Amino acid sequence: QVQLVESGGGLVQAGGSLRLSCAASGRAAMGWFRQAPGKEREFVARISWSYGNTVYADSVKGRFTISRDNAKNTVFLQMNSLKPEDTAVYYCAADPSGTTRYDYWGQGTQVTVSS
């Protein structure tokens, strides 16, 4: 029984920042994905449950930071130095197996970066 709800999306100018959050329950690794109009969904970042190990897509490395608060069952995505190409619907997902099999997904939150 896992439910995911994303929040924190919105409209921001290029160079600005946003912080997304995802409310979840259960012991699981967590990931962030995004999908731009007319394009396939792509991986953004991942964080483990036990040790907080992180993995980032090359396109966001150095600009985005994933973190979590296990006591509150919440995962965050801090996005800095945003670019127009970051515009997409952002989804959080849960991987109880720890094998990158994401069984639970949120409904998504829109992030729009203007030039």
DRENFI-495302 format. One record per atom (N, C-alpha, C): z, y, x; atom name. Coordinates in nm, 2 decimals. Example, Ala and Ser with C-alpha at 12.3 -4.5 7.8 and 13.67 -1.06 7.14 Angstrom:
BEGIN
+--------+--------+--------+-------+
:      w :      v :      u : atomo :
+--------+--------+--------+-------+
:   0.78 :  -0.57 :   1.32 :     N :
:   0.78 :  -0.45 :   1.23 :    CA :
:   0.78 :  -0.33 :   1.32 :     C :
:   0.71 :  -0.22 :   1.28 :     N :
:   0.71 :  -0.11 :   1.37 :    CA :
:   0.79 :   0.00 :   1.29 :     C :
+--------+--------+--------+-------+
This chain:
BEGIN
+--------+--------+--------+-------+
:      w :      v :      u : atomo :
+--------+--------+--------+-------+
:   0.00 :  -0.12 :   0.08 :     N :
:   0.00 :   0.00 :   0.00 :    CA :
:   0.00 :   0.12 :   0.09 :     C :
:  -0.12 :   0.18 :   0.11 :     N :
:  -0.13 :   0.30 :   0.19 :    CA :
:  -0.22 :   0.40 :   0.11 :     C :
:  -0.17 :   0.53 :   0.11 :     N :
:  -0.25 :   0.64 :   0.05 :    CA :
:  -0.26 :   0.75 :   0.15 :     C :
:  -0.38 :   0.80 :   0.16 :     N :
:  -0.41 :   0.91 :   0.25 :    CA :
:  -0.46 :   1.03 :   0.18 :     C :
:  -0.41 :   1.15 :   0.22 :     N :
:  -0.45 :   1.28 :   0.15 :    CA :
:  -0.46 :   1.38 :   0.26 :     C :
:  -0.58 :   1.44 :   0.28 :     N :
:  -0.61 :   1.54 :   0.38 :    CA :
:  -0.59 :   1.68 :   0.32 :     C :
:  -0.55 :   1.77 :   0.41 :     N :
:  -0.54 :   1.91 :   0.37 :    CA :
:  -0.55 :   2.00 :   0.49 :     C :
:  -0.57 :   2.13 :   0.47 :     N :
:  -0.58 :   2.23 :   0.58 :    CA :
:  -0.72 :   2.28 :   0.61 :     C :
:  -0.83 :   2.22 :   0.54 :     N :
:  -0.96 :   2.27 :   0.56 :    CA :
:  -0.98 :   2.41 :   0.50 :     C :
:  -1.10 :   2.47 :   0.54 :     N :
:  -1.13 :   2.60 :   0.49 :    CA :
:  -1.24 :   2.66 :   0.57 :     C :
:  -1.26 :   2.80 :   0.55 :     N :
:  -1.37 :   2.87 :   0.62 :    CA :
:  -1.31 :   2.95 :   0.74 :     C :
:  -1.37 :   2.94 :   0.85 :     N :
:  -1.32 :   3.01 :   0.97 :    CA :
:  -1.44 :   3.06 :   1.05 :     C :
:  -1.42 :   3.17 :   1.13 :     N :
:  -1.52 :   3.22 :   1.21 :    CA :
:  -1.53 :   3.14 :   1.34 :     C :
:  -1.65 :   3.14 :   1.41 :     N :
:  -1.66 :   3.07 :   1.54 :    CA :
:  -1.56 :   3.13 :   1.64 :     C :
:  -1.50 :   3.03 :   1.71 :     N :
:  -1.39 :   3.07 :   1.81 :    CA :
:  -1.25 :   3.06 :   1.75 :     C :
:  -1.24 :   3.05 :   1.62 :     N :
:  -1.11 :   3.04 :   1.55 :    CA :
:  -1.05 :   2.90 :   1.56 :     C :
:  -0.94 :   2.88 :   1.48 :     N :
:  -0.87 :   2.76 :   1.48 :    CA :
:  -0.83 :   2.72 :   1.34 :     C :
:  -0.81 :   2.59 :   1.32 :     N :
:  -0.76 :   2.53 :   1.20 :    CA :
:  -0.68 :   2.41 :   1.24 :     C :
:  -0.58 :   2.38 :   1.15 :     N :
:  -0.50 :   2.25 :   1.17 :    CA :
:  -0.51 :   2.17 :   1.04 :     C :
:  -0.56 :   2.05 :   1.05 :     N :
:  -0.56 :   1.96 :   0.94 :    CA :
:  -0.44 :   1.87 :   0.94 :     C :
:  -0.40 :   1.82 :   0.83 :     N :
:  -0.29 :   1.72 :   0.82 :    CA :
:  -0.34 :   1.61 :   0.72 :     C :
:  -0.27 :   1.50 :   0.74 :     N :
:  -0.30 :   1.38 :   0.66 :    CA :
:  -0.17 :   1.31 :   0.63 :     C :
:  -0.14 :   1.30 :   0.50 :     N :
:  -0.02 :   1.23 :   0.45 :    CA :
:  -0.05 :   1.08 :   0.43 :     C :
:   0.03 :   1.00 :   0.49 :     N :
:   0.00 :   0.85 :   0.49 :    CA :
:   0.13 :   0.78 :   0.48 :     C :
:   0.13 :   0.65 :   0.46 :     N :
:   0.24 :   0.56 :   0.46 :    CA :
:   0.21 :   0.43 :   0.52 :     C :
:   0.31 :   0.37 :   0.59 :     N :
:   0.28 :   0.24 :   0.65 :    CA :
:   0.26 :   0.25 :   0.80 :     C :
:   0.28 :   0.14 :   0.87 :     N :
:   0.27 :   0.14 :   1.02 :    CA :
:   0.12 :   0.12 :   1.05 :     C :
:   0.05 :   0.21 :   1.11 :     N :
:  -0.09 :   0.20 :   1.14 :    CA :
:  -0.13 :   0.30 :   1.24 :     C :
:  -0.23 :   0.26 :   1.32 :     N :
:  -0.31 :   0.36 :   1.40 :    CA :
:  -0.38 :   0.45 :   1.31 :     C :
:  -0.40 :   0.58 :   1.35 :     N :
:  -0.47 :   0.67 :   1.26 :    CA :
:  -0.59 :   0.73 :   1.33 :     C :
:  -0.70 :   0.76 :   1.25 :     N :
:  -0.81 :   0.83 :   1.31 :    CA :
:  -0.87 :   0.94 :   1.22 :     C :
:  -0.94 :   1.03 :   1.29 :     N :
:  -1.01 :   1.14 :   1.22 :    CA :
:  -1.16 :   1.12 :   1.24 :     C :
:  -1.24 :   1.13 :   1.13 :     N :
:  -1.38 :   1.12 :   1.13 :    CA :
:  -1.44 :   1.25 :   1.06 :     C :
:  -1.57 :   1.27 :   1.08 :     N :
:  -1.63 :   1.38 :   1.01 :    CA :
:  -1.77 :   1.35 :   0.97 :     C :
:  -1.82 :   1.42 :   0.87 :     N :
:  -1.96 :   1.39 :   0.82 :    CA :
:  -2.02 :   1.53 :   0.78 :     C :
:  -2.13 :   1.57 :   0.85 :     N :
:  -2.20 :   1.69 :   0.82 :    CA :
:  -2.31 :   1.66 :   0.72 :     C :
:  -2.36 :   1.76 :   0.65 :     N :
:  -2.46 :   1.74 :   0.55 :    CA :
:  -2.59 :   1.67 :   0.61 :     C :
:  -2.63 :   1.57 :   0.55 :     N :
:  -2.75 :   1.50 :   0.59 :    CA :
:  -2.74 :   1.42 :   0.72 :     C :
:  -2.61 :   1.40 :   0.77 :     N :
:  -2.59 :   1.32 :   0.89 :    CA :
:  -2.49 :   1.21 :   0.86 :     C :
:  -2.49 :   1.11 :   0.95 :     N :
:  -2.40 :   1.00 :   0.94 :    CA :
:  -2.26 :   1.04 :   0.98 :     C :
:  -2.16 :   0.97 :   0.93 :     N :
:  -2.02 :   0.99 :   0.97 :    CA :
:  -2.00 :   0.96 :   1.12 :     C :
:  -1.92 :   1.04 :   1.18 :     N :
:  -1.89 :   1.02 :   1.33 :    CA :
:  -1.75 :   1.02 :   1.36 :     C :
:  -1.71 :   0.95 :   1.46 :     N :
:  -1.57 :   0.94 :   1.51 :    CA :
:  -1.53 :   1.07 :   1.57 :     C :
:  -1.41 :   1.12 :   1.55 :     N :
:  -1.36 :   1.24 :   1.61 :    CA :
:  -1.24 :   1.21 :   1.71 :     C :
:  -1.14 :   1.15 :   1.66 :     N :
:  -1.02 :   1.12 :   1.74 :    CA :
:  -0.94 :   1.01 :   1.68 :     C :
:  -0.85 :   0.95 :   1.76 :     N :
:  -0.77 :   0.83 :   1.72 :    CA :
:  -0.63 :   0.84 :   1.79 :     C :
:  -0.52 :   0.80 :   1.73 :     N :
:  -0.39 :   0.80 :   1.79 :    CA :
:  -0.32 :   0.67 :   1.75 :     C :
:  -0.26 :   0.60 :   1.84 :     N :
:  -0.19 :   0.47 :   1.82 :    CA :
:  -0.06 :   0.50 :   1.75 :     C :
:   0.00 :   0.39 :   1.69 :     N :
:   0.13 :   0.40 :   1.62 :    CA :
:   0.25 :   0.40 :   1.72 :     C :
:   0.25 :   0.31 :   1.82 :     N :
:   0.37 :   0.29 :   1.90 :    CA :
:   0.39 :   0.39 :   2.01 :     C :
:   0.28 :   0.42 :   2.09 :     N :
:   0.30 :   0.50 :   2.21 :    CA :
:   0.22 :   0.63 :   2.20 :     C :
:   0.15 :   0.66 :   2.09 :     N :
:   0.08 :   0.79 :   2.08 :    CA :
:  -0.04 :   0.80 :   2.17 :     C :
:  -0.10 :   0.69 :   2.21 :     N :
:  -0.22 :   0.69 :   2.29 :    CA :
:  -0.33 :   0.75 :   2.21 :     C :
:  -0.41 :   0.84 :   2.28 :     N :
:  -0.52 :   0.91 :   2.20 :    CA :
:  -0.66 :   0.89 :   2.26 :     C :
:  -0.76 :   0.89 :   2.18 :     N :
:  -0.90 :   0.88 :   2.22 :    CA :
:  -0.97 :   0.99 :   2.14 :     C :
:  -1.07 :   1.06 :   2.22 :     N :
:  -1.14 :   1.17 :   2.16 :    CA :
:  -1.29 :   1.15 :   2.18 :     C :
:  -1.37 :   1.20 :   2.08 :     N :
:  -1.51 :   1.20 :   2.10 :    CA :
:  -1.54 :   1.31 :   2.21 :     C :
:  -1.65 :   1.29 :   2.29 :     N :
:  -1.68 :   1.39 :   2.39 :    CA :
:  -1.71 :   1.53 :   2.34 :     C :
:  -1.76 :   1.53 :   2.21 :     N :
:  -1.80 :   1.66 :   2.16 :    CA :
:  -1.68 :   1.75 :   2.12 :     C :
:  -1.56 :   1.69 :   2.11 :     N :
:  -1.44 :   1.77 :   2.08 :    CA :
:  -1.33 :   1.77 :   2.19 :     C :
:  -1.35 :   1.69 :   2.29 :     N :
:  -1.25 :   1.68 :   2.40 :    CA :
:  -1.22 :   1.81 :   2.46 :     C :
:  -1.10 :   1.85 :   2.48 :     N :
:  -1.06 :   1.98 :   2.53 :    CA :
:  -1.04 :   2.08 :   2.43 :     C :
:  -1.09 :   2.06 :   2.31 :     N :
:  -1.08 :   2.16 :   2.20 :    CA :
:  -0.99 :   2.11 :   2.09 :     C :
:  -0.99 :   1.98 :   2.06 :     N :
:  -0.92 :   1.93 :   1.95 :    CA :
:  -0.80 :   1.85 :   2.00 :     C :
:  -0.69 :   1.84 :   1.93 :     N :
:  -0.57 :   1.76 :   1.96 :    CA :
:  -0.52 :   1.69 :   1.84 :     C :
:  -0.51 :   1.55 :   1.85 :     N :
:  -0.45 :   1.47 :   1.75 :    CA :
:  -0.31 :   1.44 :   1.78 :     C :
:  -0.22 :   1.45 :   1.68 :     N :
:  -0.08 :   1.42 :   1.70 :    CA :
:  -0.03 :   1.35 :   1.57 :     C :
:   0.10 :   1.30 :   1.58 :     N :
:   0.16 :   1.24 :   1.46 :    CA :
:   0.31 :   1.25 :   1.45 :     C :
:   0.36 :   1.25 :   1.33 :     N :
:   0.51 :   1.25 :   1.31 :    CA :
:   0.53 :   1.12 :   1.23 :     C :
:   0.57 :   1.02 :   1.30 :     N :
:   0.59 :   0.89 :   1.23 :    CA :
:   0.70 :   0.89 :   1.12 :     C :
:   0.81 :   0.97 :   1.15 :     N :
:   0.92 :   0.98 :   1.05 :    CA :
:   0.87 :   1.04 :   0.92 :     C :
:   0.77 :   1.13 :   0.92 :     N :
:   0.71 :   1.19 :   0.80 :    CA :
:   0.58 :   1.13 :   0.76 :     C :
:   0.54 :   1.02 :   0.83 :     N :
:   0.41 :   0.95 :   0.80 :    CA :
:   0.30 :   1.06 :   0.79 :     C :
:   0.28 :   1.14 :   0.89 :     N :
:   0.18 :   1.25 :   0.88 :    CA :
:   0.11 :   1.25 :   1.02 :     C :
:  -0.02 :   1.27 :   1.01 :     N :
:  -0.10 :   1.29 :   1.13 :    CA :
:  -0.17 :   1.42 :   1.12 :     C :
:  -0.19 :   1.49 :   1.24 :     N :
:  -0.25 :   1.62 :   1.25 :    CA :
:  -0.37 :   1.63 :   1.33 :     C :
:  -0.46 :   1.72 :   1.31 :     N :
:  -0.57 :   1.75 :   1.40 :    CA :
:  -0.57 :   1.90 :   1.42 :     C :
:  -0.53 :   1.94 :   1.54 :     N :
:  -0.54 :   2.08 :   1.58 :    CA :
:  -0.68 :   2.11 :   1.63 :     C :
:  -0.75 :   2.20 :   1.57 :     N :
:  -0.89 :   2.23 :   1.61 :    CA :
:  -0.90 :   2.38 :   1.66 :     C :
:  -0.93 :   2.39 :   1.79 :     N :
:  -0.94 :   2.52 :   1.86 :    CA :
:  -1.08 :   2.55 :   1.90 :     C :
:  -1.11 :   2.67 :   1.93 :     N :
:  -1.25 :   2.71 :   1.98 :    CA :
:  -1.36 :   2.65 :   1.89 :     C :
:  -1.34 :   2.66 :   1.76 :     N :
:  -1.44 :   2.60 :   1.67 :    CA :
:  -1.58 :   2.66 :   1.68 :     C :
:  -1.68 :   2.57 :   1.66 :     N :
:  -1.82 :   2.60 :   1.67 :    CA :
:  -1.88 :   2.58 :   1.54 :     C :
:  -2.00 :   2.64 :   1.51 :     N :
:  -2.07 :   2.61 :   1.38 :    CA :
:  -2.10 :   2.46 :   1.37 :     C :
:  -2.13 :   2.39 :   1.48 :     N :
:  -2.16 :   2.25 :   1.47 :    CA :
:  -2.04 :   2.16 :   1.43 :     C :
:  -1.92 :   2.22 :   1.43 :     N :
:  -1.81 :   2.15 :   1.38 :    CA :
:  -1.80 :   2.14 :   1.23 :     C :
:  -1.89 :   2.22 :   1.16 :     N :
:  -1.89 :   2.22 :   1.01 :    CA :
:  -1.91 :   2.08 :   0.96 :     C :
:  -1.82 :   2.03 :   0.87 :     N :
:  -1.83 :   1.90 :   0.82 :    CA :
:  -1.72 :   1.87 :   0.72 :     C :
:  -1.73 :   1.76 :   0.65 :     N :
:  -1.61 :   1.71 :   0.57 :    CA :
:  -1.54 :   1.62 :   0.67 :     C :
:  -1.41 :   1.65 :   0.68 :     N :
:  -1.32 :   1.57 :   0.77 :    CA :
:  -1.24 :   1.47 :   0.69 :     C :
:  -1.23 :   1.35 :   0.74 :     N :
:  -1.16 :   1.24 :   0.68 :    CA :
:  -1.06 :   1.18 :   0.77 :     C :
:  -0.94 :   1.15 :   0.72 :     N :
:  -0.85 :   1.07 :   0.80 :    CA :
:  -0.85 :   0.92 :   0.75 :     C :
:  -0.82 :   0.83 :   0.84 :     N :
:  -0.83 :   0.69 :   0.81 :    CA :
:  -0.71 :   0.61 :   0.88 :     C :
:  -0.67 :   0.50 :   0.82 :     N :
:  -0.56 :   0.42 :   0.87 :    CA :
:  -0.61 :   0.28 :   0.91 :     C :
:  -0.56 :   0.24 :   1.03 :     N :
:  -0.60 :   0.11 :   1.09 :    CA :
:  -0.47 :   0.02 :   1.11 :     C :
:  -0.42 :  -0.05 :   1.01 :     N :
:  -0.30 :  -0.13 :   1.02 :    CA :
:  -0.31 :  -0.24 :   1.13 :     C :
:  -0.43 :  -0.29 :   1.15 :     N :
:  -0.45 :  -0.40 :   1.25 :    CA :
:  -0.45 :  -0.36 :   1.39 :     C :
:  -0.47 :  -0.23 :   1.42 :     N :
:  -0.48 :  -0.18 :   1.56 :    CA :
:  -0.61 :  -0.22 :   1.63 :     C :
:  -0.71 :  -0.26 :   1.55 :     N :
:  -0.83 :  -0.31 :   1.61 :    CA :
:  -0.95 :  -0.22 :   1.58 :     C :
:  -0.93 :  -0.10 :   1.53 :     N :
:  -1.02 :   0.00 :   1.48 :    CA :
:  -1.09 :  -0.05 :   1.35 :     C :
:  -1.03 :  -0.14 :   1.28 :     N :
:  -1.08 :  -0.17 :   1.15 :    CA :
:  -1.00 :  -0.08 :   1.05 :     C :
:  -1.06 :   0.03 :   1.00 :     N :
:  -1.00 :   0.13 :   0.92 :    CA :
:  -1.01 :   0.08 :   0.77 :     C :
:  -0.90 :   0.04 :   0.71 :     N :
:  -0.90 :  -0.01 :   0.58 :    CA :
:  -0.87 :   0.09 :   0.47 :     C :
:  -0.81 :   0.21 :   0.51 :     N :
:  -0.77 :   0.31 :   0.41 :    CA :
:  -0.82 :   0.44 :   0.45 :     C :
:  -0.88 :   0.52 :   0.36 :     N :
:  -0.94 :   0.65 :   0.38 :    CA :
:  -0.90 :   0.75 :   0.28 :     C :
:  -0.90 :   0.88 :   0.33 :     N :
:  -0.87 :   0.99 :   0.24 :    CA :
:  -1.00 :   1.03 :   0.18 :     C :
:  -0.99 :   1.13 :   0.09 :     N :
:  -1.10 :   1.18 :   0.02 :    CA :
:  -1.18 :   1.29 :   0.09 :     C :
:  -1.12 :   1.34 :   0.20 :     N :
:  -1.19 :   1.44 :   0.28 :    CA :
:  -1.15 :   1.59 :   0.25 :     C :
:  -1.16 :   1.67 :   0.35 :     N :
:  -1.14 :   1.81 :   0.34 :    CA :
:  -1.25 :   1.89 :   0.41 :     C :
:  -1.30 :   1.99 :   0.35 :     N :
:  -1.42 :   2.07 :   0.40 :    CA :
:  -1.37 :   2.17 :   0.51 :     C :
:  -1.44 :   2.16 :   0.62 :     N :
:  -1.43 :   2.26 :   0.73 :    CA :
:  -1.56 :   2.33 :   0.75 :     C :
:  -1.56 :   2.46 :   0.73 :     N :
:  -1.69 :   2.54 :   0.75 :    CA :
:  -1.66 :   2.65 :   0.86 :     C :
:  -1.75 :   2.65 :   0.96 :     N :
:  -1.73 :   2.74 :   1.07 :    CA :
:  -1.86 :   2.84 :   1.07 :     C :
:  -1.83 :   2.96 :   1.05 :     N :
:  -1.94 :   3.06 :   1.04 :    CA :
:  -1.97 :   3.12 :   1.18 :     C :
:  -2.10 :   3.16 :   1.20 :     N :
:  -2.14 :   3.21 :   1.33 :    CA :
:  -2.12 :   3.36 :   1.34 :     C :
+--------+--------+--------+-------+
